[in-house]
Amino acid sequence: MVKVEDLVLPGVAALHPYEPGKPIEEVERELGIHAAVKLASNENPLGPSPKALEAVTRALPELNRYPDGGAWALRHKIAAHHRVGPDQVFVASGSVEVLNLLAFLFLRPGLNAVFPEHCFAIYPLATAAAGGEGRAVAVRDGFYFDLDRVAEAIDANTRIVFLDNPNNPTGTIFRRAEWERFLARVPEHVVVVADEAYFEFVRDPDYPDSLRYHDGRRLIVTMRTFSKIFGLAGLRVGYAISSAAIVTLLNKVRQPFNVTSLGQIAAIAGMDDAEHVRRTLEVNARGIDYLEAEFRRLGLAFVPTHANFILVDVGDGQAMFEKLMRAGVVVRPMGGYNFPRHVRISVGTESENRRLIEALEKLI
Ligand SMILES: Cc1ncc(COP(=O)(O)O)c(C=O)c1O
């Protein structure tokens, strides 16, 4: 009997599927508990924008129709918002779809993608799935991207550099001077993917907005998502901004109706809900101040964050994850990211954060 694993690209059979945060219903069912708190997937703890909910409810009777395959209205709204051409915007089923399509387009056996160690887990996965070689570059001081080293790892066979800023799971950023020095060294055959899923949360004045560097001299893809600040993770909408040529290539290989009608409608309404964005930022900023102060009080080392989650050293991440889960608080163990001592904790509402700290204090 033929082994199906032998029929696919080398390396694919050895991959481990992406392991998402545990769904709350599953935890409650398994442990027989109620009212568990999920701080595991960097979601918006306030829920979706009320305006998006209203728009989705109004659109429900039209679910027999296919969505607009070109996402015309959303694409034009995003283009106007960022002052780019609509032909430079690619709307996707979550920004993860963009990562997979870029790997599919630009990588194959013999070519490689470069990314820092401890980066978002999809980069090595998408690279290997396309048959490319993934080059993980050592970080600085255990947690910080070193873009000089990333530039040094690029060679003639490199086609993509993946950089998330802020990085998931460390919450760290790289700053303007380092980014500009890096860009000056990137050869023109390399696509630089600036994954800015947490862009809106950053308050640092030296944080570079990669959109300002689309000057036609290098291949840059900026990625943003509706899953985080807009609270629409369940509807799967993200987007990329790049040159019209790269967007055309992405359109050639995507599935025809990649973004659902409800996703498109909710994203459009969410973009108009400035009050929901403002409240989300306020709750997140207050949550970070509270959690970081409490981690200090409890003597737990953590990485100061620029996003909506915090990487915390709890000694044994997997054991603490399991204990916290039994106490009704779901966080994310980070062994898969090569941080066996850490858990990643998403910032929740005030009461959710308090429940986490109370549980943690009893367990350490
Ligand atoms: C760095 C980073 N990029 C992309 C994504 C994917 O977001 P989406 O829901 O848009 O696929 C995430 C989600 O956690 C992320 O952390």
The ligand as a MOL file (V3000), in Angstrom:
LIG
                    3D

  0  0  0     0  0            999 V3000
M  V30 BEGIN CTAB
M  V30 COUNTS 16 16 0 0 0
M  V30 BEGIN ATOM
M  V30 1 C 1.4830 38.0310 14.7510 0
M  V30 2 C 0.1780 37.5530 14.2540 0
M  V30 3 N -0.0940 37.6200 12.9600 0
M  V30 4 C -1.2520 37.1920 12.4520 0
M  V30 5 C -2.2190 36.6680 13.2700 0
M  V30 6 C -3.4340 36.0980 12.6360 0
M  V30 7 O -4.5320 36.8270 12.7120 0
M  V30 8 P -5.8150 36.5000 11.8480 0
M  V30 9 O -6.8680 36.2020 12.8300 0
M  V30 10 O -6.0430 37.7710 11.0770 0
M  V30 11 O -5.5380 35.3630 10.9180 0
M  V30 12 C -2.0050 36.5710 14.6350 0
M  V30 13 C -3.0280 35.9720 15.5080 0
M  V30 14 O -2.8630 35.6490 16.6170 0
M  V30 15 C -0.7670 37.0110 15.1330 0
M  V30 16 O -0.4950 36.9150 16.4360 0
M  V30 END ATOM
M  V30 BEGIN BOND
M  V30 1 1 1 2
M  V30 2 1 2 3
M  V30 3 2 2 15
M  V30 4 2 3 4
M  V30 5 1 4 5
M  V30 6 1 5 6
M  V30 7 2 5 12
M  V30 8 1 6 7
M  V30 9 1 7 8
M  V30 10 2 8 9
M  V30 11 1 8 10
M  V30 12 1 8 11
M  V30 13 1 12 13
M  V30 14 1 12 15
M  V30 15 2 13 14
M  V30 16 1 15 16
M  V30 END BOND
M  V30 END CTAB
M  END
